[in-house]
C-alpha cells in the first residue's frame, strides 16, 4: 500500500510512483481536487468514473465535483455515465443554478440520446423532472437511481399525491412532446374509459397530428379490451367515423 496523500495534489508527476505502487488503493481517497492525475493512470479508465461518482456521493453540494464528473464522462464518450452525471447535477440544484445546468446540457447534447437530451431540456425549462424521463443506472443520487417499487413504503395516515393523467398529458403537449402525451392518454383511457375528458383530449391529438392510423388502431384495441367499443368512440368528435 502506498503512503497516504494529504491535501491538494500538486505536481501529479511527482506522485506517479505512489499511485502506481498502490493499485488497490481507493481512488476516491487518493484523488485531490486536480484533474492532472488523469494522464498518469492510463490502465484504470473504468475506475476514473467510479471515483468521481463516489466523490459526488460524498459531497453532493460540491458543484466542482459534479462538473469534473460530467467533463470526464464526456471525454470518455460514455453517454450513459454522462446522462447519469447530469441527472445528479440537476437533482442537487433543483430550481437553482439554471445557467450552470443550461451550459452543461448544451455542451453535452451531442453525446446524449435524443430522449435523454429532451428530458433534461424539459426539466430545465419546467423546473421539475418530467414524469416519464429516462432513468439511469449511472446516477448515484436519489433523483436518478433506479429502484424497485417495493422499496416505496407509505406510512399509515400519510397521503400520496396521484397526479391526474390529463394534467400530465397537457404538460407534455405544452413542450411539444405529442408522442409521449398520446402514450399517456391511451394508457389512461384503458384504465378509465368512462372519462370523456381523456377521450376528447386524445382525439384532439390524433386530429392535430393527422395520425388517423394510430387512432383507428387504438379504437380496435380498446374495443377488444372492453368487449365492445363505447358509442362515444364511434366518432372523432367532428362527425368522422373511424375505419373499421
MOMO-V952858 format. One record per pair of residues at least 24 apart in sequence whose C-alpha atoms are under 10 Angstrom apart, sorted by sequence separation. I is the first residue (numbers start at 1). GAP is how many residues later the second one is. D is the distance in whole Angstrom. If there is no record, write none. Layout:
# MOMO-V952858
I/GAP/D, I/GAP/D
This chain:
# MOMO-V952858
1/24/7, 5/24/8, 6/24/8, 7/24/10, 8/24/5, 9/24/7, 10/24/8, 12/24/6, 13/24/8, 16/24/6, 27/24/6, 28/24/7, 31/24/9, 48/24/8, 49/24/7, 65/24/10, 66/24/10, 164/24/9, 165/24/9, 181/24/8, 182/24/8, 212/24/10, 219/24/9, 220/24/8, 4/25/9, 5/25/6, 6/25/10, 7/25/7, 8/25/6, 9/25/6, 11/25/8, 12/25/5, 15/25/9, 16/25/8, 26/25/8, 27/25/9, 28/25/9, 29/25/10, 48/25/9, 83/25/9, 99/25/9, 216/25/9, 217/25/9, 219/25/9, 4/26/8, 5/26/9, 6/26/8, 7/26/9, 8/26/7, 9/26/9, 10/26/9, 11/26/9, 12/26/9, 13/26/9, 28/26/6, 29/26/9, 63/26/8, 66/26/10, 82/26/8, 83/26/10, 98/26/7, 179/26/9, 216/26/6, 217/26/9, 3/27/10, 5/27/9, 9/27/8, 10/27/10, 12/27/9, 13/27/7, 27/27/9, 28/27/6, 49/27/9, 62/27/10, 82/27/10, 98/27/9, 178/27/7, 215/27/8, 216/27/6, 217/27/9, 2/28/10, 9/28/8, 12/28/8, 27/28/10, 28/28/10, 48/28/10, 53/28/9, 60/28/8, 61/28/9, 83/28/9, 95/28/10, 178/28/10, 190/28/10, 215/28/9, 216/28/8, 49/29/10, 56/29/9, 60/29/8, 63/29/9, 79/29/9, 82/29/8, 83/29/7, 87/29/10, 94/29/10, 95/29/9, 98/29/9, 169/29/9, 186/29/10, 193/29/9, 207/29/8, 213/29/9, 28/30/9, 46/30/10, 62/30/10, 63/30/9, 79/30/10, 82/30/8, 83/30/9, 86/30/10, 90/30/8, 94/30/9, 178/30/9, 179/30/9, 203/30/9, 206/30/9, 207/30/10, 212/30/8, 213/30/9, 33/31/9, 45/31/9, 50/31/10, 53/31/10, 57/31/9, 60/31/10, 61/31/7, 79/31/9, 80/31/9, 81/31/10, 95/31/9, 96/31/9, 166/31/8, 170/31/9, 178/31/8, 190/31/10, 207/31/10, 212/31/9, 33/32/8, 49/32/8, 53/32/8, 56/32/9, 60/32/7, 61/32/8, 79/32/6, 80/32/8, 84/32/10, 87/32/10, 91/32/10, 95/32/6, 131/32/10, 166/32/6, 169/32/9, 173/32/9, 182/32/10, 186/32/8, 190/32/7, 200/32/10, 203/32/9, 204/32/8, 35/33/8, 49/33/10, 52/33/10, 56/33/9, 60/33/10, 67/33/9, 71/33/9, 74/33/9, 78/33/8, 79/33/6, 80/33/9, 83/33/7, 87/33/8, 90/33/8, 94/33/7, 95/33/8, 165/33/8, 166/33/10, 169/33/9, 182/33/10, 186/33/10, 189/33/9, 193/33/9, 199/33/9, 200/33/10, 203/33/6, 204/33/8, 34/34/9, 38/34/9, 63/34/10, 67/34/10, 70/34/8, 74/34/7, 77/34/7, 78/34/9, 79/34/8, 83/34/8, 86/34/8, 90/34/8, 94/34/8, 199/34/8, 202/34/9, 203/34/7, 204/34/10, 33/35/9, 53/35/10, 70/35/10, 73/35/10, 74/35/10, 77/35/10, 94/35/9, 166/35/8, 190/35/8, 203/35/10, 49/36/10, 71/36/9, 74/36/10, 75/36/10, 80/36/9, 87/36/10, 132/36/10, 166/36/9, 186/36/9, 190/36/8, 193/36/10, 194/36/9, 196/36/8, 200/36/8, 35/37/9, 63/37/10, 67/37/8, 70/37/10, 71/37/9, 74/37/7, 79/37/10, 83/37/9, 90/37/10, 91/37/9, 131/37/8, 193/37/8, 196/37/10, 199/37/9, 200/37/8, 70/38/8, 73/38/10, 74/38/9, 90/38/9, 91/38/9, 130/38/9, 194/38/10, 199/38/10, 90/39/9, 131/40/10, 132/40/10, 193/40/10, 130/41/9, 131/41/9, 87/42/9, 130/42/8, 126/45/9, 87/48/9, 91/48/10, 132/48/8, 87/49/8, 92/49/8, 122/49/10, 126/49/9, 88/50/9, 89/50/10, 91/50/8, 92/50/9, 122/50/9, 125/50/9, 83/51/9, 84/51/8, 85/51/9, 87/51/9, 88/51/6, 91/51/8, 92/51/9, 83/52/9, 84/52/6, 86/52/10, 87/52/6, 88/52/7, 89/52/9, 91/52/6, 132/52/9, 83/53/7, 84/53/7, 85/53/7, 86/53/8, 87/53/9, 88/53/6, 90/53/9, 91/53/8, 122/53/7, 82/54/10, 83/54/10, 84/54/5, 85/54/6, 87/54/8, 88/54/8, 89/54/10, 90/54/10, 121/54/10, 80/55/10, 81/55/8, 83/55/8, 84/55/4, 85/55/8, 87/55/10, 88/55/7, 89/55/10, 122/55/10, 80/56/7, 81/56/8, 82/56/8, 83/56/8, 84/56/8, 85/56/9, 87/56/7, 88/56/7, 80/57/8, 81/57/5, 82/57/9, 84/57/9, 87/57/6, 88/57/9, 118/57/10, 80/58/7, 81/58/8, 86/58/9, 87/58/9, 119/58/10, 79/59/10, 80/59/9, 85/59/9, 118/59/9, 84/60/7, 83/61/10, 84/61/9, 60/80/10, 60/81/8, 57/82/10, 57/83/7, 56/84/8, 57/84/7, 53/85/8, 56/85/9, 53/86/8, 54/86/8, 53/87/7, 50/88/9, 53/88/9, 49/89/10
